[in-house]
């Protein structure tokens, strides 16, 4: 797994409760899943199956999937995605 600078910047700007919740999912639970299809409410972005988004509470997390590499790209409040 990799983390884009934009993702880490977004993460730092979150309120404490949201920060903790997203960190738990991204840095702990995501390491334990078998495949990206196990992520909560996973949806492709576009038709090329390279970018996806999933939901954690009131936030959307954007990821890029290239082969076996998952790169976390952004984390934004739901209304902005």
PDB file of N, CA, C and O in Angstrom:
ATOM      1  N   UNK A   1       0.843  -1.174   0.000  1.00  0.00           N
ATOM      2  CA  UNK A   1       0.000   0.000   0.000  1.00  0.00           C
ATOM      3  C   UNK A   1       0.885   1.232   0.000  1.00  0.00           C
ATOM      4  O   UNK A   1       1.968   1.258   0.584  1.00  0.00           O
ATOM      5  N   UNK A   2       0.386   2.238  -0.670  1.00  0.00           N
ATOM      6  CA  UNK A   2       1.099   3.512  -0.752  1.00  0.00           C
ATOM      7  C   UNK A   2       0.136   4.632  -0.410  1.00  0.00           C
ATOM      8  O   UNK A   2      -1.083   4.465  -0.458  1.00  0.00           O
ATOM      9  N   UNK A   3       0.704   5.777  -0.063  1.00  0.00           N
ATOM     10  CA  UNK A   3      -0.108   6.909   0.356  1.00  0.00           C
ATOM     11  C   UNK A   3       0.394   8.164  -0.351  1.00  0.00           C
ATOM     12  O   UNK A   3       1.548   8.562  -0.194  1.00  0.00           O
ATOM     13  N   UNK A   4      -0.498   8.782  -1.137  1.00  0.00           N
ATOM     14  CA  UNK A   4      -0.137  10.009  -1.834  1.00  0.00           C
ATOM     15  C   UNK A   4      -0.013  11.157  -0.838  1.00  0.00           C
ATOM     16  O   UNK A   4      -0.659  11.160   0.210  1.00  0.00           O
ATOM     17  N   UNK A   5       0.807  12.107  -1.175  1.00  0.00           N
ATOM     18  CA  UNK A   5       0.979  13.292  -0.329  1.00  0.00           C
ATOM     19  C   UNK A   5      -0.353  13.988  -0.104  1.00  0.00           C
ATOM     20  O   UNK A   5      -0.613  14.490   0.989  1.00  0.00           O
ATOM     21  N   UNK A   6      -1.206  14.025  -1.136  1.00  0.00           N
ATOM     22  CA  UNK A   6      -2.521  14.665  -1.018  1.00  0.00           C
ATOM     23  C   UNK A   6      -3.387  13.944   0.020  1.00  0.00           C
ATOM     24  O   UNK A   6      -4.132  14.584   0.763  1.00  0.00           O
ATOM     25  N   UNK A   7      -3.287  12.611   0.069  1.00  0.00           N
ATOM     26  CA  UNK A   7      -4.044  11.838   1.052  1.00  0.00           C
ATOM     27  C   UNK A   7      -3.579  12.182   2.469  1.00  0.00           C
ATOM     28  O   UNK A   7      -4.403  12.411   3.355  1.00  0.00           O
ATOM     29  N   UNK A   8      -2.281  12.217   2.680  1.00  0.00           N
ATOM     30  CA  UNK A   8      -1.740  12.511   4.009  1.00  0.00           C
ATOM     31  C   UNK A   8      -2.081  13.935   4.446  1.00  0.00           C
ATOM     32  O   UNK A   8      -2.350  14.180   5.622  1.00  0.00           O
ATOM     33  N   UNK A   9      -2.068  14.869   3.498  1.00  0.00           N
ATOM     34  CA  UNK A   9      -2.462  16.257   3.798  1.00  0.00           C
ATOM     35  C   UNK A   9      -3.933  16.327   4.186  1.00  0.00           C
ATOM     36  O   UNK A   9      -4.290  16.992   5.158  1.00  0.00           O
ATOM     37  N   UNK A  10      -4.788  15.640   3.425  1.00  0.00           N
ATOM     38  CA  UNK A  10      -6.221  15.603   3.746  1.00  0.00           C
ATOM     39  C   UNK A  10      -6.437  14.998   5.128  1.00  0.00           C
ATOM     40  O   UNK A  10      -7.239  15.502   5.914  1.00  0.00           O
ATOM     41  N   UNK A  11      -5.729  13.929   5.417  1.00  0.00           N
ATOM     42  CA  UNK A  11      -5.862  13.238   6.690  1.00  0.00           C
ATOM     43  C   UNK A  11      -5.503  14.150   7.862  1.00  0.00           C
ATOM     44  O   UNK A  11      -6.197  14.163   8.878  1.00  0.00           O
ATOM     45  N   UNK A  12      -4.430  14.902   7.720  1.00  0.00           N
ATOM     46  CA  UNK A  12      -3.997  15.816   8.785  1.00  0.00           C
ATOM     47  C   UNK A  12      -5.023  16.911   9.065  1.00  0.00           C
ATOM     48  O   UNK A  12      -5.114  17.408  10.187  1.00  0.00           O
ATOM     49  N   UNK A  13      -5.784  17.279   8.059  1.00  0.00           N
ATOM     50  CA  UNK A  13      -6.731  18.385   8.213  1.00  0.00           C
ATOM     51  C   UNK A  13      -8.070  17.963   8.832  1.00  0.00           C
ATOM     52  O   UNK A  13      -8.915  18.815   9.106  1.00  0.00           O
ATOM     53  N   UNK A  14      -8.267  16.672   9.053  1.00  0.00           N
ATOM     54  CA  UNK A  14      -9.533  16.193   9.613  1.00  0.00           C
ATOM     55  C   UNK A  14      -9.638  16.469  11.103  1.00  0.00           C
ATOM     56  O   UNK A  14      -8.632  16.603  11.799  1.00  0.00           O
ATOM     57  N   UNK A  15     -10.882  16.551  11.582  1.00  0.00           N
ATOM     58  CA  UNK A  15     -11.096  16.668  13.023  1.00  0.00           C
ATOM     59  C   UNK A  15     -10.641  15.370  13.682  1.00  0.00           C
ATOM     60  O   UNK A  15     -10.538  14.336  13.022  1.00  0.00           O
ATOM     61  N   UNK A  16     -10.374  15.427  14.967  1.00  0.00           N
ATOM     62  CA  UNK A  16      -9.757  14.326  15.703  1.00  0.00           C
ATOM     63  C   UNK A  16     -10.518  13.004  15.575  1.00  0.00           C
ATOM     64  O   UNK A  16      -9.905  11.970  15.311  1.00  0.00           O
ATOM     65  N   UNK A  17     -11.829  13.018  15.755  1.00  0.00           N
ATOM     66  CA  UNK A  17     -12.621  11.781  15.706  1.00  0.00           C
ATOM     67  C   UNK A  17     -12.564  11.149  14.315  1.00  0.00           C
ATOM     68  O   UNK A  17     -12.386   9.938  14.189  1.00  0.00           O
ATOM     69  N   UNK A  18     -12.715  11.961  13.283  1.00  0.00           N
ATOM     70  CA  UNK A  18     -12.669  11.456  11.911  1.00  0.00           C
ATOM     71  C   UNK A  18     -11.266  10.949  11.583  1.00  0.00           C
ATOM     72  O   UNK A  18     -11.111   9.918  10.928  1.00  0.00           O
ATOM     73  N   UNK A  19     -10.254  11.668  12.036  1.00  0.00           N
ATOM     74  CA  UNK A  19      -8.859  11.269  11.819  1.00  0.00           C
ATOM     75  C   UNK A  19      -8.612   9.878  12.391  1.00  0.00           C
ATOM     76  O   UNK A  19      -8.041   9.017  11.722  1.00  0.00           O
ATOM     77  N   UNK A  20      -9.038   9.665  13.617  1.00  0.00           N
ATOM     78  CA  UNK A  20      -8.827   8.376  14.280  1.00  0.00           C
ATOM     79  C   UNK A  20      -9.574   7.255  13.552  1.00  0.00           C
ATOM     80  O   UNK A  20      -9.034   6.168  13.348  1.00  0.00           O
ATOM     81  N   UNK A  21     -10.808   7.532  13.169  1.00  0.00           N
ATOM     82  CA  UNK A  21     -11.624   6.517  12.509  1.00  0.00           C
ATOM     83  C   UNK A  21     -11.022   6.128  11.155  1.00  0.00           C
ATOM     84  O   UNK A  21     -10.941   4.943  10.831  1.00  0.00           O
ATOM     85  N   UNK A  22     -10.608   7.103  10.379  1.00  0.00           N
ATOM     86  CA  UNK A  22     -10.046   6.816   9.065  1.00  0.00           C
ATOM     87  C   UNK A  22      -8.687   6.136   9.201  1.00  0.00           C
ATOM     88  O   UNK A  22      -8.380   5.220   8.439  1.00  0.00           O
ATOM     89  N   UNK A  23      -7.878   6.565  10.149  1.00  0.00           N
ATOM     90  CA  UNK A  23      -6.581   5.913  10.384  1.00  0.00           C
ATOM     91  C   UNK A  23      -6.767   4.450  10.747  1.00  0.00           C
ATOM     92  O   UNK A  23      -6.014   3.595  10.283  1.00  0.00           O
ATOM     93  N   UNK A  24      -7.756   4.157  11.567  1.00  0.00           N
ATOM     94  CA  UNK A  24      -8.019   2.771  11.966  1.00  0.00           C
ATOM     95  C   UNK A  24      -8.346   1.903  10.755  1.00  0.00           C
ATOM     96  O   UNK A  24      -7.841   0.788  10.624  1.00  0.00           O
ATOM     97  N   UNK A  25      -9.187   2.421   9.880  1.00  0.00           N
ATOM     98  CA  UNK A  25      -9.576   1.648   8.700  1.00  0.00           C
ATOM     99  C   UNK A  25      -8.407   1.533   7.719  1.00  0.00           C
ATOM    100  O   UNK A  25      -8.085   0.438   7.259  1.00  0.00           O
ATOM    101  N   UNK A  26      -7.778   2.659   7.403  1.00  0.00           N
ATOM    102  CA  UNK A  26      -6.743   2.675   6.370  1.00  0.00           C
ATOM    103  C   UNK A  26      -5.454   1.988   6.813  1.00  0.00           C
ATOM    104  O   UNK A  26      -4.878   1.211   6.051  1.00  0.00           O
ATOM    105  N   UNK A  27      -4.998   2.259   8.019  1.00  0.00           N
ATOM    106  CA  UNK A  27      -3.697   1.748   8.450  1.00  0.00           C
ATOM    107  C   UNK A  27      -3.767   0.405   9.182  1.00  0.00           C
ATOM    108  O   UNK A  27      -2.738  -0.244   9.367  1.00  0.00           O
ATOM    109  N   UNK A  28      -4.951  -0.016   9.599  1.00  0.00           N
ATOM    110  CA  UNK A  28      -5.062  -1.287  10.307  1.00  0.00           C
ATOM    111  C   UNK A  28      -5.946  -2.285   9.560  1.00  0.00           C
ATOM    112  O   UNK A  28      -5.488  -3.368   9.195  1.00  0.00           O
ATOM    113  N   UNK A  29      -7.200  -1.928   9.332  1.00  0.00           N
ATOM    114  CA  UNK A  29      -8.143  -2.877   8.730  1.00  0.00           C
ATOM    115  C   UNK A  29      -7.819  -3.192   7.273  1.00  0.00           C
ATOM    116  O   UNK A  29      -8.004  -4.325   6.830  1.00  0.00           O
ATOM    117  N   UNK A  30      -7.339  -2.200   6.525  1.00  0.00           N
ATOM    118  CA  UNK A  30      -7.026  -2.439   5.110  1.00  0.00           C
ATOM    119  C   UNK A  30      -5.873  -3.423   4.939  1.00  0.00           C
ATOM    120  O   UNK A  30      -5.782  -4.095   3.912  1.00  0.00           O
ATOM    121  N   UNK A  31      -5.012  -3.512   5.916  1.00  0.00           N
ATOM    122  CA  UNK A  31      -3.901  -4.467   5.842  1.00  0.00           C
ATOM    123  C   UNK A  31      -4.375  -5.902   6.045  1.00  0.00           C
ATOM    124  O   UNK A  31      -3.673  -6.849   5.689  1.00  0.00           O
ATOM    125  N   UNK A  32      -5.569  -6.060   6.617  1.00  0.00           N
ATOM    126  CA  UNK A  32      -6.085  -7.382   6.932  1.00  0.00           C
ATOM    127  C   UNK A  32      -7.064  -7.925   5.891  1.00  0.00           C
ATOM    128  O   UNK A  32      -7.415  -9.104   5.940  1.00  0.00           O
ATOM    129  N   UNK A  33      -7.508  -7.096   4.957  1.00  0.00           N
ATOM    130  CA  UNK A  33      -8.503  -7.557   3.985  1.00  0.00           C
ATOM    131  C   UNK A  33      -7.846  -8.387   2.891  1.00  0.00           C
ATOM    132  O   UNK A  33      -6.651  -8.252   2.629  1.00  0.00           O
ATOM    133  N   UNK A  34      -8.633  -9.240   2.258  1.00  0.00           N
ATOM    134  CA  UNK A  34      -8.141 -10.125   1.205  1.00  0.00           C
ATOM    135  C   UNK A  34      -8.056  -9.422  -0.151  1.00  0.00           C
ATOM    136  O   UNK A  34      -7.149  -9.691  -0.939  1.00  0.00           O
ATOM    137  N   UNK A  35      -9.009  -8.516  -0.417  1.00  0.00           N
ATOM    138  CA  UNK A  35      -9.036  -7.815  -1.693  1.00  0.00           C
ATOM    139  C   UNK A  35      -9.772  -6.498  -1.554  1.00  0.00           C
ATOM    140  O   UNK A  35     -10.464  -6.274  -0.561  1.00  0.00           O
ATOM    141  N   UNK A  36      -9.630  -5.624  -2.540  1.00  0.00           N
ATOM    142  CA  UNK A  36     -10.264  -4.308  -2.426  1.00  0.00           C
ATOM    143  C   UNK A  36     -11.782  -4.390  -2.403  1.00  0.00           C
ATOM    144  O   UNK A  36     -12.440  -3.476  -1.907  1.00  0.00           O
ATOM    145  N   UNK A  37     -12.349  -5.469  -2.932  1.00  0.00           N
ATOM    146  CA  UNK A  37     -13.806  -5.616  -2.914  1.00  0.00           C
ATOM    147  C   UNK A  37     -14.352  -5.707  -1.498  1.00  0.00           C
ATOM    148  O   UNK A  37     -15.560  -5.573  -1.302  1.00  0.00           O
ATOM    149  N   UNK A  38     -13.496  -5.930  -0.504  1.00  0.00           N
ATOM    150  CA  UNK A  38     -13.922  -5.990   0.893  1.00  0.00           C
ATOM    151  C   UNK A  38     -14.023  -4.608   1.542  1.00  0.00           C
ATOM    152  O   UNK A  38     -14.454  -4.497   2.690  1.00  0.00           O
ATOM    153  N   UNK A  39     -13.636  -3.567   0.829  1.00  0.00           N
ATOM    154  CA  UNK A  39     -13.742  -2.215   1.374  1.00  0.00           C
ATOM    155  C   UNK A  39     -15.203  -1.790   1.423  1.00  0.00           C
ATOM    156  O   UNK A  39     -15.988  -2.197   0.567  1.00  0.00           O
ATOM    157  N   UNK A  40     -15.588  -0.973   2.417  1.00  0.00           N
ATOM    158  CA  UNK A  40     -16.998  -0.582   2.568  1.00  0.00           C
ATOM    159  C   UNK A  40     -17.484   0.320   1.438  1.00  0.00           C
ATOM    160  O   UNK A  40     -16.877   1.352   1.153  1.00  0.00           O
ATOM    161  N   UNK A  41     -18.576  -0.073   0.800  1.00  0.00           N
ATOM    162  CA  UNK A  41     -19.214   0.713  -0.259  1.00  0.00           C
ATOM    163  C   UNK A  41     -18.234   1.094  -1.368  1.00  0.00           C
ATOM    164  O   UNK A  41     -18.164   2.263  -1.749  1.00  0.00           O
ATOM    165  N   UNK A  42     -17.497   0.152  -1.879  1.00  0.00           N
ATOM    166  CA  UNK A  42     -16.520   0.393  -2.938  1.00  0.00           C
ATOM    167  C   UNK A  42     -17.217   0.621  -4.274  1.00  0.00           C
ATOM    168  O   UNK A  42     -18.076  -0.164  -4.675  1.00  0.00           O
ATOM    169  N   UNK A  43     -16.843   1.703  -4.961  1.00  0.00           N
ATOM    170  CA  UNK A  43     -17.414   2.037  -6.266  1.00  0.00           C
ATOM    171  C   UNK A  43     -16.296   2.479  -7.202  1.00  0.00           C
ATOM    172  O   UNK A  43     -15.404   3.221  -6.791  1.00  0.00           O
ATOM    173  N   UNK A  44     -16.331   2.030  -8.463  1.00  0.00           N
ATOM    174  CA  UNK A  44     -15.324   2.503  -9.420  1.00  0.00           C
ATOM    175  C   UNK A  44     -15.589   3.965  -9.789  1.00  0.00           C
ATOM    176  O   UNK A  44     -16.733   4.418  -9.796  1.00  0.00           O
ATOM    177  N   UNK A  45     -14.536   4.676 -10.088  1.00  0.00           N
ATOM    178  CA  UNK A  45     -14.645   6.046 -10.589  1.00  0.00           C
ATOM    179  C   UNK A  45     -14.250   5.973 -12.055  1.00  0.00           C
ATOM    180  O   UNK A  45     -13.085   5.737 -12.375  1.00  0.00           O
ATOM    181  N   UNK A  46     -15.198   6.173 -12.932  1.00  0.00           N
ATOM    182  CA  UNK A  46     -14.940   6.049 -14.359  1.00  0.00           C
ATOM    183  C   UNK A  46     -15.057   4.611 -14.817  1.00  0.00           C
ATOM    184  O   UNK A  46     -15.492   3.741 -14.063  1.00  0.00           O
ATOM    185  N   UNK A  47     -14.672   4.369 -16.044  1.00  0.00           N
ATOM    186  CA  UNK A  47     -14.868   3.044 -16.624  1.00  0.00           C
ATOM    187  C   UNK A  47     -13.576   2.241 -16.766  1.00  0.00           C
ATOM    188  O   UNK A  47     -13.620   1.092 -17.206  1.00  0.00           O
ATOM    189  N   UNK A  48     -12.439   2.810 -16.409  1.00  0.00           N
ATOM    190  CA  UNK A  48     -11.183   2.114 -16.642  1.00  0.00           C
ATOM    191  C   UNK A  48     -10.729   1.215 -15.492  1.00  0.00           C
ATOM    192  O   UNK A  48      -9.691   0.564 -15.607  1.00  0.00           O
ATOM    193  N   UNK A  49     -11.477   1.159 -14.386  1.00  0.00           N
ATOM    194  CA  UNK A  49     -11.179   0.303 -13.231  1.00  0.00           C
ATOM    195  C   UNK A  49      -9.788   0.548 -12.655  1.00  0.00           C
ATOM    196  O   UNK A  49      -9.114  -0.384 -12.215  1.00  0.00           O
ATOM    197  N   UNK A  50      -9.369   1.802 -12.661  1.00  0.00           N
ATOM    198  CA  UNK A  50      -8.090   2.181 -12.073  1.00  0.00           C
ATOM    199  C   UNK A  50      -8.301   2.937 -10.766  1.00  0.00           C
ATOM    200  O   UNK A  50      -7.551   2.766  -9.805  1.00  0.00           O
ATOM    201  N   UNK A  51      -9.332   3.773 -10.750  1.00  0.00           N
ATOM    202  CA  UNK A  51      -9.641   4.571  -9.564  1.00  0.00           C
ATOM    203  C   UNK A  51     -10.957   4.111  -8.936  1.00  0.00           C
ATOM    204  O   UNK A  51     -11.919   3.786  -9.633  1.00  0.00           O
ATOM    205  N   UNK A  52     -10.971   4.094  -7.607  1.00  0.00           N
ATOM    206  CA  UNK A  52     -12.156   3.686  -6.857  1.00  0.00           C
ATOM    207  C   UNK A  52     -12.346   4.633  -5.687  1.00  0.00           C
ATOM    208  O   UNK A  52     -11.441   5.376  -5.306  1.00  0.00           O
ATOM    209  N   UNK A  53     -13.545   4.587  -5.127  1.00  0.00           N
ATOM    210  CA  UNK A  53     -13.820   5.331  -3.901  1.00  0.00           C
ATOM    211  C   UNK A  53     -14.599   4.417  -2.966  1.00  0.00           C
ATOM    212  O   UNK A  53     -15.345   3.538  -3.399  1.00  0.00           O
ATOM    213  N   UNK A  54     -14.404   4.649  -1.669  1.00  0.00           N
ATOM    214  CA  UNK A  54     -15.199   3.948  -0.682  1.00  0.00           C
ATOM    215  C   UNK A  54     -15.493   4.900   0.461  1.00  0.00           C
ATOM    216  O   UNK A  54     -14.847   5.938   0.606  1.00  0.00           O
ATOM    217  N   UNK A  55     -16.473   4.535   1.268  1.00  0.00           N
ATOM    218  CA  UNK A  55     -16.986   5.421   2.300  1.00  0.00           C
ATOM    219  C   UNK A  55     -16.567   4.965   3.689  1.00  0.00           C
ATOM    220  O   UNK A  55     -16.607   3.778   4.014  1.00  0.00           O
ATOM    221  N   UNK A  56     -16.168   5.932   4.493  1.00  0.00           N
ATOM    222  CA  UNK A  56     -15.946   5.722   5.922  1.00  0.00           C
ATOM    223  C   UNK A  56     -16.711   6.839   6.617  1.00  0.00           C
ATOM    224  O   UNK A  56     -16.303   8.000   6.575  1.00  0.00           O
ATOM    225  N   UNK A  57     -17.806   6.489   7.246  1.00  0.00           N
ATOM    226  CA  UNK A  57     -18.675   7.440   7.924  1.00  0.00           C
ATOM    227  C   UNK A  57     -19.092   8.549   6.949  1.00  0.00           C
ATOM    228  O   UNK A  57     -19.762   8.251   5.960  1.00  0.00           O
ATOM    229  N   UNK A  58     -18.730   9.791   7.182  1.00  0.00           N
ATOM    230  CA  UNK A  58     -19.115  10.909   6.307  1.00  0.00           C
ATOM    231  C   UNK A  58     -17.997  11.319   5.355  1.00  0.00           C
ATOM    232  O   UNK A  58     -17.970  12.454   4.881  1.00  0.00           O
ATOM    233  N   UNK A  59     -17.084  10.412   5.075  1.00  0.00           N
ATOM    234  CA  UNK A  59     -15.937  10.730   4.224  1.00  0.00           C
ATOM    235  C   UNK A  59     -15.807   9.717   3.098  1.00  0.00           C
ATOM    236  O   UNK A  59     -16.162   8.547   3.245  1.00  0.00           O
ATOM    237  N   UNK A  60     -15.294  10.187   1.982  1.00  0.00           N
ATOM    238  CA  UNK A  60     -14.992   9.343   0.839  1.00  0.00           C
ATOM    239  C   UNK A  60     -13.481   9.242   0.738  1.00  0.00           C
ATOM    240  O   UNK A  60     -12.767  10.236   0.862  1.00  0.00           O
ATOM    241  N   UNK A  61     -13.008   8.033   0.512  1.00  0.00           N
ATOM    242  CA  UNK A  61     -11.585   7.792   0.348  1.00  0.00           C
ATOM    243  C   UNK A  61     -11.368   7.358  -1.096  1.00  0.00           C
ATOM    244  O   UNK A  61     -11.994   6.410  -1.571  1.00  0.00           O
ATOM    245  N   UNK A  62     -10.477   8.060  -1.790  1.00  0.00           N
ATOM    246  CA  UNK A  62     -10.157   7.720  -3.173  1.00  0.00           C
ATOM    247  C   UNK A  62      -8.884   6.902  -3.233  1.00  0.00           C
ATOM    248  O   UNK A  62      -7.888   7.233  -2.589  1.00  0.00           O
ATOM    249  N   UNK A  63      -8.924   5.816  -4.021  1.00  0.00           N
ATOM    250  CA  UNK A  63      -7.749   4.975  -4.172  1.00  0.00           C
ATOM    251  C   UNK A  63      -7.453   4.733  -5.654  1.00  0.00           C
ATOM    252  O   UNK A  63      -8.335   4.833  -6.507  1.00  0.00           O
ATOM    253  N   UNK A  64      -6.205   4.417  -5.928  1.00  0.00           N
ATOM    254  CA  UNK A  64      -5.764   4.034  -7.267  1.00  0.00           C
ATOM    255  C   UNK A  64      -5.237   2.607  -7.155  1.00  0.00           C
ATOM    256  O   UNK A  64      -4.410   2.311  -6.293  1.00  0.00           O
ATOM    257  N   UNK A  65      -5.714   1.730  -8.021  1.00  0.00           N
ATOM    258  CA  UNK A  65      -5.310   0.332  -7.976  1.00  0.00           C
ATOM    259  C   UNK A  65      -4.564  -0.003  -9.259  1.00  0.00           C
ATOM    260  O   UNK A  65      -5.114   0.074 -10.358  1.00  0.00           O
ATOM    261  N   UNK A  66      -3.295  -0.377  -9.093  1.00  0.00           N
ATOM    262  CA  UNK A  66      -2.462  -0.775 -10.220  1.00  0.00           C
ATOM    263  C   UNK A  66      -1.856  -2.139  -9.891  1.00  0.00           C
ATOM    264  O   UNK A  66      -0.918  -2.238  -9.101  1.00  0.00           O
ATOM    265  N   UNK A  67      -2.393  -3.164 -10.493  1.00  0.00           N
ATOM    266  CA  UNK A  67      -1.928  -4.515 -10.174  1.00  0.00           C
ATOM    267  C   UNK A  67      -2.239  -4.835  -8.726  1.00  0.00           C
ATOM    268  O   UNK A  67      -3.397  -4.795  -8.310  1.00  0.00           O
ATOM    269  N   UNK A  68      -1.209  -5.153  -7.957  1.00  0.00           N
ATOM    270  CA  UNK A  68      -1.388  -5.462  -6.538  1.00  0.00           C
ATOM    271  C   UNK A  68      -1.099  -4.264  -5.644  1.00  0.00           C
ATOM    272  O   UNK A  68      -1.088  -4.390  -4.420  1.00  0.00           O
ATOM    273  N   UNK A  69      -0.865  -3.107  -6.246  1.00  0.00           N
ATOM    274  CA  UNK A  69      -0.532  -1.904  -5.475  1.00  0.00           C
ATOM    275  C   UNK A  69      -1.777  -1.041  -5.320  1.00  0.00           C
ATOM    276  O   UNK A  69      -2.428  -0.678  -6.300  1.00  0.00           O
ATOM    277  N   UNK A  70      -2.093  -0.722  -4.076  1.00  0.00           N
ATOM    278  CA  UNK A  70      -3.205   0.176  -3.769  1.00  0.00           C
ATOM    279  C   UNK A  70      -2.606   1.466  -3.231  1.00  0.00           C
ATOM    280  O   UNK A  70      -1.850   1.458  -2.260  1.00  0.00           O
ATOM    281  N   UNK A  71      -2.953   2.569  -3.875  1.00  0.00           N
ATOM    282  CA  UNK A  71      -2.446   3.877  -3.457  1.00  0.00           C
ATOM    283  C   UNK A  71      -3.620   4.728  -2.990  1.00  0.00           C
ATOM    284  O   UNK A  71      -4.555   4.981  -3.750  1.00  0.00           O
ATOM    285  N   UNK A  72      -3.565   5.166  -1.742  1.00  0.00           N
ATOM    286  CA  UNK A  72      -4.594   6.047  -1.202  1.00  0.00           C
ATOM    287  C   UNK A  72      -4.304   7.458  -1.698  1.00  0.00           C
ATOM    288  O   UNK A  72      -3.224   8.001  -1.464  1.00  0.00           O
ATOM    289  N   UNK A  73      -5.287   8.047  -2.392  1.00  0.00           N
ATOM    290  CA  UNK A  73      -5.060   9.315  -3.077  1.00  0.00           C
ATOM    291  C   UNK A  73      -5.667  10.502  -2.344  1.00  0.00           C
ATOM    292  O   UNK A  73      -4.994  11.518  -2.169  1.00  0.00           O
ATOM    293  N   UNK A  74      -6.923  10.401  -1.909  1.00  0.00           N
ATOM    294  CA  UNK A  74      -7.603  11.521  -1.245  1.00  0.00           C
ATOM    295  C   UNK A  74      -8.555  11.004  -0.183  1.00  0.00           C
ATOM    296  O   UNK A  74      -9.001   9.857  -0.233  1.00  0.00           O
ATOM    297  N   UNK A  75      -8.863  11.869   0.786  1.00  0.00           N
ATOM    298  CA  UNK A  75      -9.951  11.634   1.727  1.00  0.00           C
ATOM    299  C   UNK A  75     -10.686  12.966   1.869  1.00  0.00           C
ATOM    300  O   UNK A  75     -10.112  13.961   2.310  1.00  0.00           O
ATOM    301  N   UNK A  76     -11.962  12.968   1.490  1.00  0.00           N
ATOM    302  CA  UNK A  76     -12.750  14.200   1.447  1.00  0.00           C
ATOM    303  C   UNK A  76     -14.118  13.979   2.060  1.00  0.00           C
ATOM    304  O   UNK A  76     -14.639  12.863   2.047  1.00  0.00           O
ATOM    305  N   UNK A  77     -14.701  15.043   2.598  1.00  0.00           N
ATOM    306  CA  UNK A  77     -16.089  14.934   3.071  1.00  0.00           C
ATOM    307  C   UNK A  77     -16.998  14.534   1.915  1.00  0.00           C
ATOM    308  O   UNK A  77     -16.755  14.941   0.779  1.00  0.00           O
ATOM    309  N   UNK A  78     -18.025  13.758   2.174  1.00  0.00           N
ATOM    310  CA  UNK A  78     -18.909  13.232   1.130  1.00  0.00           C
ATOM    311  C   UNK A  78     -19.432  14.254   0.123  1.00  0.00           C
ATOM    312  O   UNK A  78     -19.385  13.975  -1.075  1.00  0.00           O
ATOM    313  N   UNK A  79     -19.930  15.424   0.538  1.00  0.00           N
ATOM    314  CA  UNK A  79     -20.503  16.328  -0.455  1.00  0.00           C
ATOM    315  C   UNK A  79     -19.536  16.782  -1.544  1.00  0.00           C
ATOM    316  O   UNK A  79     -19.980  17.224  -2.604  1.00  0.00           O
ATOM    317  N   UNK A  80     -18.225  16.685  -1.312  1.00  0.00           N
ATOM    318  CA  UNK A  80     -17.259  17.199  -2.261  1.00  0.00           C
ATOM    319  C   UNK A  80     -16.815  16.185  -3.318  1.00  0.00           C
ATOM    320  O   UNK A  80     -16.084  16.549  -4.239  1.00  0.00           O
ATOM    321  N   UNK A  81     -17.229  14.952  -3.208  1.00  0.00           N
ATOM    322  CA  UNK A  81     -16.815  13.977  -4.222  1.00  0.00           C
ATOM    323  C   UNK A  81     -17.880  13.720  -5.213  1.00  0.00           C
ATOM    324  O   UNK A  81     -17.688  12.924  -6.132  1.00  0.00           O
TER     325      UNK A  81
END
